[in-house]
């Protein structure tokens, strides 16, 4: 089982269109997290920025190509060249669903007691080797599939952490055995994967289709179940509706070091903060979350980093070793002073410890 979680998911509804996605960072390292973060953020931004008159298949294909460019930029900015991720995405408008994929994250259509794998894995002869992915400098062309939903259909998007251990037939039987509760169904699926080894993170997004108008189908129309399997165990969250877009807080920095510190968000420098100074950046000056936030020296050397997702555990790294904090904040003690970066109330945990003697070289 991996120590970190490189899986990311997306569920968003705007203008009667639902966009869902699962991304699984390739490689099991920080490059995978960066790639998956950048992919889902750019996918949503580009898809919903497109004209609503454009066909869903074109909007989704164009957004995935832009997501590929965003992953390349994020990898270069974070010195993680080669950062890559799988991606499976679905755009749903009434009964029409357009599904696209790169890699081995899958989409299944569950109907009438049977399931069909809609996507085709892009994998080589090597176990779990990926032949097509987001973050390819040669460019990408996702496979695109168009389906017509029927009442009581369920659409399943998942990372390979599930499908390594659970067969298509078992996905159906597990969901059918828990038909009254999608939360129970997903909990049973992750428990099954865990019992058989649980080698990887597991992310599952489910959509249940009901043909009634959205305001008459609050209980049945849209369900999201997210299950992420991590070292500490498994947890499940069930939303009866698409969660509303999170309201981002200001991004703040307190530079107690003797260096000028550049604050970089998703590969772009947003502030240069003088020694002993503090600054605040409003969300309107920043791209949509998630944010990959880095503090760098004038020469570009990484001093600290974290990923900010509304309500999520922030994964942070800096001198003294990798650690995690609950809340959107990171604190590092360098040999030349303390550096704090946070968003929202500063839930700063204990410092990861003093940095090395050379960590404040310009």
Residue pairs with C-beta under 8 A, 6 or more apart in sequence:
1 198
1 199
1 200
1 229
1 230
1 231
2 28
2 199
2 200
2 201
2 231
3 231
4 28
4 29
4 30
4 33
4 315
5 33
5 201
5 228
5 230
6 24
6 25
6 26
6 27
6 28
6 29
6 32
6 33
6 36
6 85
6 201
7 22
7 23
7 24
7 25
7 36
7 159
7 161
7 201
7 202
7 203
7 228
8 22
8 23
8 25
8 36
8 37
8 39
8 40
8 85
8 203
8 290
9 20
9 21
9 22
9 23
9 40
9 157
9 203
9 205
9 226
10 19
10 20
10 21
10 22
10 23
10 40
10 43
10 44
10 89
11 18
11 19
11 20
11 205
11 224
11 239
11 242
11 243
12 18
12 19
12 44
12 48
12 242
12 245
13 19
13 222
13 242
14 48
15 48
15 52
16 93
16 94
16 214
17 48
17 52
17 56
17 91
17 92
17 93
18 90
18 91
18 92
18 93
18 207
18 222
18 242
19 43
19 44
19 47
19 48
19 89
19 90
19 91
19 92
20 89
20 90
20 92
20 155
20 157
20 205
20 207
20 224
21 39
21 40
21 43
21 44
21 87
21 88
21 89
21 90
21 157
21 205
22 87
22 88
22 89
22 105
22 157
22 158
22 159
22 203
22 204
22 205
23 35
23 36
23 39
23 40
23 85
23 86
23 87
23 105
23 134
24 32
24 36
24 85
24 86
24 103
24 104
24 105
24 159
24 160
24 161
24 201
24 203
25 31
25 32
25 33
25 34
25 35
25 36
25 83
25 84
25 85
26 32
26 35
26 84
26 85
26 86
26 103
26 130
26 133
26 135
27 82
27 83
27 84
30 78
30 80
30 317
31 75
31 78
31 80
31 82
31 83
31 84
32 83
32 84
32 85
33 307
33 315
34 71
34 74
34 75
34 78
34 80
34 83
34 292
34 307
35 71
35 74
35 75
35 80
35 83
35 84
35 85
35 134
35 135
36 85
37 74
37 290
37 292
37 307
37 309
38 67
38 70
38 71
38 73
38 74
38 266
38 292
39 67
39 68
39 70
39 71
39 85
39 87
39 134
39 135
40 67
40 87
40 290
41 70
41 266
41 287
41 288
41 289
41 290
42 63
42 66
42 67
42 69
42 70
42 71
43 63
43 64
43 66
43 67
43 87
43 89
44 63
44 288
45 287
45 288
46 62
46 63
46 66
46 67
47 59
47 60
47 63
47 91
50 58
50 59
50 62
50 63
56 91
56 93
56 96
56 98
57 98
57 144
57 146
59 91
60 89
60 91
60 98
60 100
60 142
60 144
61 100
61 141
61 142
61 144
63 89
64 87
64 89
64 100
64 102
64 134
64 140
64 142
65 139
65 140
65 141
67 87
67 134
68 134
68 135
68 136
68 139
68 140
71 83
71 84
71 85
71 134
71 135
72 135
72 137
73 267
74 80
74 83
74 266
74 267
74 292
75 81
75 82
75 83
75 84
75 135
76 267
77 264
77 266
77 267
77 268
77 294
78 267
78 292
78 294
78 302
78 305
79 302
82 135
83 135
84 130
84 133
84 134
84 135
84 136
85 103
85 133
85 134
85 135
86 101
86 102
86 103
86 104
86 105
86 130
86 133
86 134
86 159
86 160
87 100
87 101
87 102
87 103
87 105
87 133
87 134
87 142
88 99
88 100
88 101
88 103
88 105
88 106
88 107
88 119
88 157
88 158
89 99
89 100
89 101
89 157
90 97
90 98
90 99
90 100
90 107
90 155
90 157
90 207
91 97
91 98
92 98
92 149
92 155
92 207
92 209
95 148
95 149
95 150
95 209
95 211
96 146
96 147
96 148
96 149
97 146
97 147
97 148
97 149
97 155
98 144
98 145
98 146
98 147
99 107
99 118
99 119
99 144
99 145
99 146
99 147
100 142
100 143
100 144
100 145
101 107
101 119
101 120
101 122
101 142
101 143
102 122
102 132
102 133
102 134
102 140
102 142
102 143
103 121
103 122
103 123
103 130
103 132
103 133
103 134
104 121
104 122
104 123
104 128
104 130
104 160
104 163
105 119
105 157
105 158
105 159
105 160
106 117
106 118
106 119
106 121
106 156
106 157
106 158
106 160
106 163
107 117
107 118
107 119
107 145
107 155
107 156
107 157
108 115
108 116
108 117
108 118
108 155
108 156
108 158
108 168
108 171
109 115
109 116
109 118
109 147
109 153
109 154
109 155
109 156
110 153
110 154
110 155
110 156
110 171
110 172
110 175
111 150
111 152
111 153
111 154
113 172
113 176
114 172
115 156
115 168
115 169
115 171
115 172
117 168
118 145
118 147
119 143
119 145
120 143
122 130
122 131
122 132
122 133
122 143
123 129
123 130
123 131
124 130
124 131
128 160
128 164
132 140
133 140
134 140
149 155
149 209
150 209
151 209
151 210
151 211
152 208
152 209
152 210
153 208
153 209
154 175
154 206
154 207
154 208
154 209
155 206
155 207
155 209
156 171
156 175
156 204
156 205
156 206
157 204
157 205
157 206
158 202
158 203
158 204
158 205
159 200
159 201
159 202
159 203
160 200
161 193
161 198
161 199
161 200
161 201
161 202
161 203
161 229
162 171
162 189
162 190
162 193
162 202
162 203
162 204
164 193
164 197
164 199
164 200
165 192
165 193
165 196
165 197
165 198
165 199
166 174
166 189
166 192
166 193
166 196
170 192
171 189
174 185
174 188
174 189
174 192
175 182
175 185
175 189
175 206
177 185
177 188
178 184
178 185
178 188
179 185
181 238
182 206
182 208
182 223
182 225
182 238
183 225
183 236
183 238
185 206
185 225
186 204
186 206
186 225
186 226
186 227
186 236
186 238
187 227
187 234
187 236
189 202
189 204
189 227
190 202
190 204
190 227
190 229
190 234
190 236
191 234
193 202
193 229
194 202
194 229
194 234
198 229
200 229
201 228
201 229
201 230
202 227
202 228
202 229
202 234
203 226
203 227
203 228
204 225
204 226
204 227
205 224
205 225
205 226
206 223
206 224
206 225
207 222
207 223
207 224
208 220
208 221
208 222
208 223
209 221
210 217
210 220
210 221
212 220
212 221
214 221
214 222
218 240
218 241
219 240
222 240
222 241
222 242
223 238
223 239
223 240
224 238
224 239
224 242
224 243
225 236
225 237
225 238
226 236
226 237
227 234
227 235
227 236
228 234
228 235
246 289
246 310
246 311
247 283
247 310
248 283
248 286
248 289
248 310
248 343
249 283
249 328
249 343
249 344
250 280
250 281
250 282
250 283
250 343
250 344
251 263
251 265
251 270
251 280
251 281
251 283
251 286
251 291
251 293
251 308
251 341
251 342
251 343
252 278
252 279
252 280
252 281
252 340
252 341
252 342
252 343
252 346
253 261
253 263
253 271
253 273
253 278
253 279
253 280
253 295
253 339
253 340
253 341
254 278
254 338
254 339
254 340
254 341
255 261
255 273
255 274
255 275
255 276
255 277
255 278
255 337
255 339
256 276
256 337
256 338
256 339
256 340
257 275
257 334
257 336
257 337
257 338
257 339
257 360
258 275
258 336
258 337
258 360
259 275
259 297
259 298
259 303
259 336
259 360
259 362
260 272
260 273
260 274
260 275
260 297
260 298
261 272
261 273
261 295
261 296
261 297
261 303
261 339
262 269
262 271
262 272
262 273
262 295
262 296
262 297
262 298
262 300
263 269
263 270
263 271
263 272
263 273
263 279
263 281
263 293
263 294
263 295
263 341
264 270
264 293
264 294
264 295
264 296
265 281
265 286
265 287
265 291
265 292
265 293
265 294
266 287
266 291
266 292
267 292
268 287
270 281
270 285
270 286
271 279
271 281
273 279
275 337
289 308
289 309
289 310
290 307
290 308
290 309
291 307
291 308
291 343
292 305
292 307
293 305
293 306
293 307
293 308
293 341
294 302
294 303
294 304
294 305
295 302
295 303
295 304
295 305
295 339
295 341
296 302
296 303
297 303
297 360
297 361
297 362
298 362
299 361
299 362
301 361
303 318
303 319
303 332
303 334
303 339
303 359
304 316
304 317
304 318
304 319
304 330
304 332
304 339
304 341
305 316
305 317
305 318
305 330
306 314
306 315
306 316
306 317
306 328
306 329
306 330
306 341
307 314
307 315
308 314
308 328
308 343
313 324
313 325
313 326
314 324
314 325
314 326
314 327
314 328
314 329
314 330
315 322
315 324
316 322
316 323
316 324
316 325
316 330
317 323
318 330
318 332
318 352
318 355
319 332
319 333
319 334
319 352
319 353
319 354
319 355
319 356
319 359
320 332
320 333
320 351
320 352
320 353
320 354
320 355
321 352
321 353
323 349
323 352
325 347
325 348
325 349
326 347
326 349
327 342
327 344
327 345
327 346
327 347
327 349
328 342
328 343
328 344
328 347
329 340
329 341
329 342
329 343
329 346
329 347
329 348
329 349
330 340
330 341
330 342
330 348
331 338
331 339
331 340
331 348
331 349
331 351
331 352
332 338
332 339
332 351
332 352
332 355
333 339
333 351
333 352
333 353
333 354
333 355
334 354
334 355
334 359
334 360
335 354
335 355
335 356
335 357
335 358
335 359
335 360
336 359
336 360
337 360
338 351
340 346
340 348
342 348
